């Protein structure tokens, strides 16, 4: 699949980008994430810190199986 996943800490960091994107909720590892999707891109915000970024990355990989992951922030 040619999807791109963007992982950010907080929604306010990507708010201009995701303003009109579809949003849905998923759960992974006992945590709930909001996924913002448009075309071939998905954005997930996992919280502050390396561990939060790792968990969010694992969640988005499991959910959408992107070809590329980009850490923003």
N, CA, C and O atoms as CSV, one atom per row, in Angstrom:
chain,resi,resn,atom,element,x,y,z
A,1,UNK,N,N,0.844,-1.180,0.000
A,1,UNK,CA,C,0.000,0.000,0.000
A,1,UNK,C,C,0.885,1.237,0.000
A,1,UNK,O,O,1.939,1.237,0.635
A,2,UNK,N,N,0.485,2.271,-0.687
A,2,UNK,CA,C,1.325,3.463,-0.826
A,2,UNK,C,C,0.952,4.564,0.157
A,2,UNK,O,O,1.049,5.747,-0.169
A,3,UNK,N,N,0.532,4.188,1.341
A,3,UNK,CA,C,0.139,5.181,2.338
A,3,UNK,C,C,1.338,5.748,3.069
A,3,UNK,O,O,2.363,5.084,3.220
A,4,UNK,N,N,1.199,6.968,3.515
A,4,UNK,CA,C,2.196,7.648,4.332
A,4,UNK,C,C,1.570,7.896,5.695
A,4,UNK,O,O,0.444,8.384,5.784
A,5,UNK,N,N,2.291,7.563,6.750
A,5,UNK,CA,C,1.833,7.839,8.106
A,5,UNK,C,C,2.718,8.927,8.700
A,5,UNK,O,O,3.945,8.849,8.648
A,6,UNK,N,N,2.079,9.930,9.260
A,6,UNK,CA,C,2.789,11.025,9.927
A,6,UNK,C,C,2.469,10.925,11.410
A,6,UNK,O,O,1.302,10.913,11.802
A,7,UNK,N,N,3.513,10.855,12.232
A,7,UNK,CA,C,3.345,10.728,13.669
A,7,UNK,C,C,3.791,12.037,14.308
A,7,UNK,O,O,4.932,12.462,14.128
A,8,UNK,N,N,2.902,12.667,15.047
A,8,UNK,CA,C,3.203,13.917,15.744
A,8,UNK,C,C,2.851,13.755,17.216
A,8,UNK,O,O,2.142,12.821,17.593
A,9,UNK,N,N,3.339,14.651,18.032
A,9,UNK,CA,C,3.046,14.582,19.457
A,9,UNK,C,C,1.632,15.088,19.759
A,9,UNK,O,O,0.857,14.408,20.433
A,10,UNK,N,N,1.301,16.278,19.260
A,10,UNK,CA,C,0.030,16.898,19.623
A,10,UNK,C,C,-0.708,17.396,18.393
A,10,UNK,O,O,-0.102,17.793,17.398
A,11,UNK,N,N,-2.025,17.366,18.483
A,11,UNK,CA,C,-2.861,17.788,17.356
A,11,UNK,C,C,-2.611,19.239,16.961
A,11,UNK,O,O,-2.691,19.577,15.781
A,12,UNK,N,N,-2.313,20.090,17.919
A,12,UNK,CA,C,-2.106,21.504,17.574
A,12,UNK,C,C,-0.891,21.693,16.664
A,12,UNK,O,O,-0.806,22.698,15.957
A,13,UNK,N,N,0.045,20.748,16.669
A,13,UNK,CA,C,1.211,20.829,15.794
A,13,UNK,C,C,0.855,20.607,14.327
A,13,UNK,O,O,1.533,21.113,13.433
A,14,UNK,N,N,-0.198,19.859,14.091
A,14,UNK,CA,C,-0.585,19.514,12.716
A,14,UNK,C,C,-1.974,20.050,12.352
A,14,UNK,O,O,-2.509,19.710,11.297
A,15,UNK,N,N,-2.547,20.871,13.202
A,15,UNK,CA,C,-3.915,21.368,13.010
A,15,UNK,C,C,-4.166,21.981,11.633
A,15,UNK,O,O,-5.193,21.674,11.027
A,16,UNK,N,N,-3.279,22.833,11.108
A,16,UNK,CA,C,-3.547,23.390,9.768
A,16,UNK,C,C,-3.592,22.316,8.680
A,16,UNK,O,O,-4.351,22.440,7.718
A,17,UNK,N,N,-2.800,21.286,8.825
A,17,UNK,CA,C,-2.764,20.209,7.836
A,17,UNK,C,C,-4.033,19.370,7.866
A,17,UNK,O,O,-4.576,19.028,6.815
A,18,UNK,N,N,-4.508,19.036,9.060
A,18,UNK,CA,C,-5.611,18.063,9.203
A,18,UNK,C,C,-6.987,18.702,9.332
A,18,UNK,O,O,-7.970,18.012,9.603
A,19,UNK,N,N,-7.062,19.974,9.145
A,19,UNK,CA,C,-8.306,20.727,9.379
A,19,UNK,C,C,-9.543,20.088,8.743
A,19,UNK,O,O,-10.578,19.984,9.402
A,20,UNK,N,N,-9.464,19.662,7.495
A,20,UNK,CA,C,-10.632,19.114,6.799
A,20,UNK,C,C,-10.529,17.611,6.549
A,20,UNK,O,O,-11.250,17.073,5.709
A,21,UNK,N,N,-9.647,16.934,7.265
A,21,UNK,CA,C,-9.459,15.503,7.064
A,21,UNK,C,C,-10.508,14.708,7.828
A,21,UNK,O,O,-11.058,15.187,8.820
A,22,UNK,N,N,-10.782,13.500,7.366
A,22,UNK,CA,C,-11.675,12.599,8.088
A,22,UNK,C,C,-10.967,12.130,9.350
A,22,UNK,O,O,-9.752,11.932,9.356
A,23,UNK,N,N,-11.731,11.956,10.408
A,23,UNK,CA,C,-11.150,11.506,11.674
A,23,UNK,C,C,-11.888,10.260,12.159
A,23,UNK,O,O,-13.109,10.150,12.044
A,24,UNK,N,N,-11.116,9.336,12.699
A,24,UNK,CA,C,-11.706,8.150,13.329
A,24,UNK,C,C,-10.843,7.764,14.511
A,24,UNK,O,O,-9.693,8.188,14.624
A,25,UNK,N,N,-11.407,6.960,15.382
A,25,UNK,CA,C,-10.714,6.553,16.599
A,25,UNK,C,C,-10.361,5.074,16.520
A,25,UNK,O,O,-11.124,4.265,15.993
A,26,UNK,N,N,-9.190,4.736,17.055
A,26,UNK,CA,C,-8.776,3.335,17.141
A,26,UNK,C,C,-8.132,3.109,18.502
A,26,UNK,O,O,-7.700,4.051,19.166
A,27,UNK,N,N,-8.077,1.844,18.903
A,27,UNK,CA,C,-7.415,1.483,20.148
A,27,UNK,C,C,-6.269,0.537,19.853
A,27,UNK,O,O,-6.355,-0.317,18.970
A,28,UNK,N,N,-5.186,0.708,20.615
A,28,UNK,CA,C,-4.031,-0.172,20.478
A,28,UNK,C,C,-3.276,-0.158,21.807
A,28,UNK,O,O,-2.962,0.907,22.339
A,29,UNK,N,N,-2.993,-1.320,22.324
A,29,UNK,CA,C,-2.224,-1.406,23.564
A,29,UNK,C,C,-2.872,-0.703,24.739
A,29,UNK,O,O,-2.178,-0.154,25.595
A,30,UNK,N,N,-4.198,-0.714,24.788
A,30,UNK,CA,C,-4.908,-0.063,25.882
A,30,UNK,C,C,-5.009,1.447,25.762
A,30,UNK,O,O,-5.485,2.108,26.685
A,31,UNK,N,N,-4.576,1.995,24.657
A,31,UNK,CA,C,-4.657,3.436,24.421
A,31,UNK,C,C,-5.568,3.726,23.229
A,31,UNK,O,O,-5.700,2.910,22.316
A,32,UNK,N,N,-6.174,4.872,23.257
A,32,UNK,CA,C,-7.057,5.309,22.176
A,32,UNK,C,C,-6.344,6.400,21.379
A,32,UNK,O,O,-5.765,7.327,21.944
A,33,UNK,N,N,-6.400,6.265,20.052
A,33,UNK,CA,C,-5.770,7.224,19.152
A,33,UNK,C,C,-6.800,7.744,18.168
A,33,UNK,O,O,-7.712,7.024,17.760
A,34,UNK,N,N,-6.640,9.016,17.790
A,34,UNK,CA,C,-7.447,9.589,16.717
A,34,UNK,C,C,-6.594,9.578,15.462
A,34,UNK,O,O,-5.473,10.086,15.453
A,35,UNK,N,N,-7.135,8.996,14.407
A,35,UNK,CA,C,-6.448,8.962,13.117
A,35,UNK,C,C,-7.117,9.976,12.208
A,35,UNK,O,O,-8.343,10.004,12.093
A,36,UNK,N,N,-6.314,10.805,11.565
A,36,UNK,CA,C,-6.788,11.787,10.602
A,36,UNK,C,C,-6.342,11.289,9.239
A,36,UNK,O,O,-5.160,11.014,9.032
A,37,UNK,N,N,-7.285,11.171,8.303
A,37,UNK,CA,C,-6.978,10.557,7.015
A,37,UNK,C,C,-7.448,11.425,5.853
A,37,UNK,O,O,-8.532,12.009,5.876
A,38,UNK,N,N,-6.584,11.485,4.828
A,38,UNK,CA,C,-6.916,12.182,3.590
A,38,UNK,C,C,-6.089,11.555,2.475
A,38,UNK,O,O,-4.860,11.536,2.538
A,39,UNK,N,N,-6.765,11.046,1.463
A,39,UNK,CA,C,-6.049,10.407,0.363
A,39,UNK,C,C,-5.186,9.273,0.853
A,39,UNK,O,O,-5.675,8.364,1.523
A,40,UNK,N,N,-3.901,9.313,0.529
A,40,UNK,CA,C,-2.972,8.266,0.941
A,40,UNK,C,C,-2.212,8.599,2.215
A,40,UNK,O,O,-1.215,7.944,2.519
A,41,UNK,N,N,-2.653,9.594,2.962
A,41,UNK,CA,C,-1.938,10.003,4.169
A,41,UNK,C,C,-2.786,9.808,5.417
A,41,UNK,O,O,-4.002,9.996,5.406
A,42,UNK,N,N,-2.106,9.424,6.493
A,42,UNK,CA,C,-2.726,9.284,7.803
A,42,UNK,C,C,-1.855,10.007,8.814
A,42,UNK,O,O,-0.630,9.891,8.783
A,43,UNK,N,N,-2.484,10.749,9.707
A,43,UNK,CA,C,-1.771,11.425,10.792
A,43,UNK,C,C,-2.292,10.862,12.107
A,43,UNK,O,O,-3.500,10.710,12.293
A,44,UNK,N,N,-1.370,10.553,13.019
A,44,UNK,CA,C,-1.727,10.136,14.368
A,44,UNK,C,C,-0.905,10.961,15.343
A,44,UNK,O,O,0.281,11.202,15.116
A,45,UNK,N,N,-1.532,11.392,16.422
A,45,UNK,CA,C,-0.846,12.151,17.464
A,45,UNK,C,C,-0.772,11.269,18.702
A,45,UNK,O,O,-1.793,10.836,19.236
A,46,UNK,N,N,0.450,11.011,19.149
A,46,UNK,CA,C,0.634,10.034,20.212
A,46,UNK,C,C,1.015,10.587,21.556
A,46,UNK,O,O,1.049,9.842,22.535
A,47,UNK,N,N,1.304,11.860,21.643
A,47,UNK,CA,C,1.735,12.425,22.906
A,47,UNK,C,C,3.213,12.765,22.875
A,47,UNK,O,O,3.907,12.497,21.894
A,48,UNK,N,N,3.684,13.360,23.966
A,48,UNK,CA,C,5.046,13.864,24.047
A,48,UNK,C,C,6.012,12.767,24.480
A,48,UNK,O,O,5.721,11.989,25.388
A,49,UNK,N,N,7.160,12.718,23.820
A,49,UNK,CA,C,8.221,11.807,24.221
A,49,UNK,C,C,8.417,10.644,23.277
A,49,UNK,O,O,7.545,10.296,22.481
A,50,UNK,N,N,9.604,10.050,23.394
A,50,UNK,CA,C,9.981,8.945,22.503
A,50,UNK,C,C,9.089,7.723,22.685
A,50,UNK,O,O,8.722,7.076,21.704
A,51,UNK,N,N,8.740,7.403,23.911
A,51,UNK,CA,C,7.909,6.220,24.162
A,51,UNK,C,C,6.507,6.411,23.582
A,51,UNK,O,O,5.949,5.486,22.993
A,52,UNK,N,N,5.945,7.586,23.744
A,52,UNK,CA,C,4.628,7.874,23.174
A,52,UNK,C,C,4.675,7.800,21.651
A,52,UNK,O,O,3.749,7.287,21.023
A,53,UNK,N,N,5.747,8.310,21.059
A,53,UNK,CA,C,5.914,8.250,19.593
A,53,UNK,C,C,6.033,6.805,19.124
A,53,UNK,O,O,5.468,6.436,18.095
A,54,UNK,N,N,6.761,5.992,19.870
A,54,UNK,CA,C,6.909,4.584,19.503
A,54,UNK,C,C,5.564,3.871,19.531
A,54,UNK,O,O,5.225,3.141,18.600
A,55,UNK,N,N,4.804,4.081,20.590
A,55,UNK,CA,C,3.482,3.437,20.701
A,55,UNK,C,C,2.557,3.881,19.575
A,55,UNK,O,O,1.866,3.054,18.979
A,56,UNK,N,N,2.536,5.175,19.280
A,56,UNK,CA,C,1.680,5.688,18.202
A,56,UNK,C,C,2.113,5.134,16.851
A,56,UNK,O,O,1.275,4.820,16.006
A,57,UNK,N,N,3.407,5.015,16.652
A,57,UNK,CA,C,3.917,4.451,15.394
A,57,UNK,C,C,3.498,2.999,15.251
A,57,UNK,O,O,3.042,2.587,14.184
A,58,UNK,N,N,3.645,2.227,16.305
A,58,UNK,CA,C,3.203,0.829,16.269
A,58,UNK,C,C,1.714,0.732,15.956
A,58,UNK,O,O,1.292,-0.122,15.176
A,59,UNK,N,N,0.919,1.611,16.567
A,59,UNK,CA,C,-0.528,1.588,16.359
A,59,UNK,C,C,-0.884,1.895,14.905
A,59,UNK,O,O,-1.702,1.195,14.308
A,60,UNK,N,N,-0.279,2.933,14.333
A,60,UNK,CA,C,-0.624,3.317,12.969
A,60,UNK,C,C,-0.113,2.279,11.968
A,60,UNK,O,O,-0.762,2.037,10.950
A,61,UNK,N,N,1.033,1.669,12.241
A,61,UNK,CA,C,1.522,0.606,11.358
A,61,UNK,C,C,0.550,-0.564,11.357
A,61,UNK,O,O,0.229,-1.109,10.301
A,62,UNK,N,N,0.090,-0.945,12.518
A,62,UNK,CA,C,-0.847,-2.059,12.607
A,62,UNK,C,C,-2.184,-1.742,11.936
A,62,UNK,O,O,-2.814,-2.621,11.347
A,63,UNK,N,N,-2.605,-0.498,12.029
A,63,UNK,CA,C,-3.926,-0.113,11.522
A,63,UNK,C,C,-3.939,0.113,10.013
A,63,UNK,O,O,-4.852,-0.372,9.343
A,64,UNK,N,N,-2.957,0.833,9.445
A,64,UNK,CA,C,-3.020,1.201,8.034
A,64,UNK,C,C,-1.885,0.633,7.185
A,64,UNK,O,O,-1.898,0.772,5.962
A,65,UNK,N,N,-0.910,-0.001,7.819
A,65,UNK,CA,C,0.210,-0.625,7.102
A,65,UNK,C,C,0.828,0.332,6.065
A,65,UNK,O,O,0.826,0.039,4.870
A,66,UNK,N,N,1.355,1.475,6.532
A,66,UNK,CA,C,1.883,2.455,5.579
A,66,UNK,C,C,3.197,1.991,4.951
A,66,UNK,O,O,3.917,1.167,5.515
A,67,UNK,N,N,3.484,2.524,3.799
A,67,UNK,CA,C,4.765,2.250,3.139
A,67,UNK,C,C,5.871,3.086,3.765
A,67,UNK,O,O,7.030,2.671,3.764
A,68,UNK,N,N,5.533,4.266,4.305
A,68,UNK,CA,C,6.505,5.173,4.918
A,68,UNK,C,C,5.915,5.783,6.182
A,68,UNK,O,O,4.715,6.048,6.259
A,69,UNK,N,N,6.777,6.001,7.174
A,69,UNK,CA,C,6.394,6.682,8.393
A,69,UNK,C,C,7.275,7.917,8.527
A,69,UNK,O,O,8.483,7.865,8.297
A,70,UNK,N,N,6.651,9.019,8.901
A,70,UNK,CA,C,7.371,10.278,9.087
A,70,UNK,C,C,7.091,10.781,10.495
A,70,UNK,O,O,5.932,10.918,10.888
A,71,UNK,N,N,8.133,11.051,11.246
A,71,UNK,CA,C,7.992,11.637,12.573
A,71,UNK,C,C,8.080,13.136,12.414
A,71,UNK,O,O,9.071,13.655,11.899
A,72,UNK,N,N,7.047,13.834,12.855
A,72,UNK,CA,C,7.002,15.299,12.742
A,72,UNK,C,C,7.041,15.918,14.130
A,72,UNK,O,O,6.284,15.530,15.020
A,73,UNK,N,N,7.921,16.874,14.298
A,73,UNK,CA,C,7.993,17.571,15.575
A,73,UNK,C,C,9.209,17.231,16.371
A,73,UNK,O,O,9.392,17.752,17.472
